[in-house]
Every structure is written in structure tokens, then in C-alpha cells.
């Protein structure tokens, strides 16, 4: 293998472009992107939806609805449990970070 073939392969790589960083108020944020509060609110709604789905599955098993299996109910219940644990962990991390910011001396 010659050095020329290596150089030829490297010329095809595009240069890395610097990321664009914008500083400003939340009103100047680009549209189409959700704020952290909106993202967290959507995540809470999703966890609530998973909890509701698991409740419906369990209720379907106890009432004997057709098409609902114990296997499907357990999967829905575990999805809801894992999502809730993740949400609780994220909430704890956010509170810890907030408390750390409050302890920072100015």
C-alpha cells in the first residue's frame, strides 16, 4: 500500500465545522425546539400514560377482558415501573444540582 492511496482517502473527509452557539433570552430561542421545562413536562405525561396503560391492563385481567394476557399486563407494568424509576432518578438529580447551585458562593 502506498502513501498516495492513504492521502487520497483522507481528502474525502470533510472538515469539522464549529458548532453555532447562541446566547440570549428564551424568547430568542429557535422555534421548533422544546425548552427543558416542556421536555420534562412531556416526559411526565408519557410516564403517566404508561401508568394508565398498565392500570388498564391489570383491570382487564381482573375483569376477564378478551385479548389481555397476563404476559402483556406484566410487560406494561414493568415499562411503567422503569419509566417511573427513571423519572424519579432524574428529579432527584435535578434537585441535587439545584441545591448545589444554591450553595455556590457569589
C-alpha positions in Angstrom: 0.0 0.0 0.0 1.4 3.3 -1.0 1.2 6.6 0.8 -0.6 8.2 -2.1 -3.6 5.9 -1.6 -3.8 6.9 2.0 -3.7 10.6 1.1 -6.4 10.0 -1.5 -8.7 8.5 1.2 -8.1 11.4 3.6 -9.0 14.1 1.0 -12.6 12.8 1.0 -13.1 13.6 4.7 -14.9 16.9 5.2 -13.5 19.4 7.7 -15.2 19.6 11.0 -17.4 22.7 11.4 -17.6 24.6 14.6 -21.0 24.4 16.4 -23.1 27.6 16.4 -23.6 28.8 20.0 -26.3 31.3 20.6 -26.6 33.3 23.8 -29.8 35.1 24.6 -33.1 35.1 26.2 -35.6 32.1 26.0 -37.7 34.3 23.6 -34.8 34.3 21.2 -34.5 30.5 21.2 -35.1 28.9 17.8 -38.6 27.7 17.2 -39.3 24.0 16.9 -37.1 23.1 19.9 -38.7 22.5 23.2 -37.4 24.1 26.4 -36.2 21.9 29.3 -39.5 22.5 31.1 -41.5 21.4 28.1 -39.4 18.3 27.6 -39.7 17.4 31.3 -43.5 18.0 31.2 -43.8 15.8 28.1 -41.8 13.1 29.9 -44.1 13.2 32.9 -47.1 12.9 30.6 -45.5 9.9 28.9 -44.9 8.3 32.3 -48.5 9.0 33.3 -49.7 7.4 30.0 -47.6 4.3 30.7 -49.0 4.1 34.2 -52.6 4.4 32.9 -51.9 1.7 30.3 -50.6 -0.6 33.0 -53.7 0.1 35.1 -56.0 -0.7 32.2 -54.1 -4.0 31.5 -54.4 -5.1 35.2 -58.0 -4.1 35.3 -58.6 -6.1 32.1 -57.0 -9.2 33.6 -59.2 -9.0 36.8 -62.4 -8.4 34.8 -61.6 -11.0 32.2 -61.5 -8.8 29.1 -60.7 -10.6 25.8 -57.3 -10.0 24.3 -55.5 -9.1 27.5 -52.9 -11.6 28.7 -51.0 -11.8 31.9 -47.8 -11.6 29.9 -48.9 -8.3 28.2 -50.0 -6.9 31.5 -46.7 -7.7 33.2 -44.8 -6.1 30.3 -46.9 -2.9 30.6 -46.5 -2.9 34.4 -42.7 -3.2 34.1 -42.5 -0.4 31.4 -44.4 1.9 33.7 -42.3 0.9 36.7 -39.0 1.5 34.9 -40.2 4.8 33.4 -41.3 6.0 36.9 -38.0 5.0 38.4 -36.1 6.9 35.7 -38.3 10.0 36.2 -37.7 9.8 40.0 -34.0 9.5 39.5 -33.9 12.4 37.1 -35.9 14.5 39.5 -33.5 13.7 42.3 -30.5 14.7 40.1 -32.2 18.0 39.2 -32.9 18.8 42.8 -29.4 17.9 43.8 -28.0 20.2 41.1 -30.3 23.0 42.1 -29.2 22.7 45.8 -25.6 22.7 44.7 -26.2 25.9 42.7 -27.8 27.5 45.8 -24.8 26.6 47.9 -22.4 28.3 45.4 -21.0 31.4 46.9 -21.1 34.5 44.8 
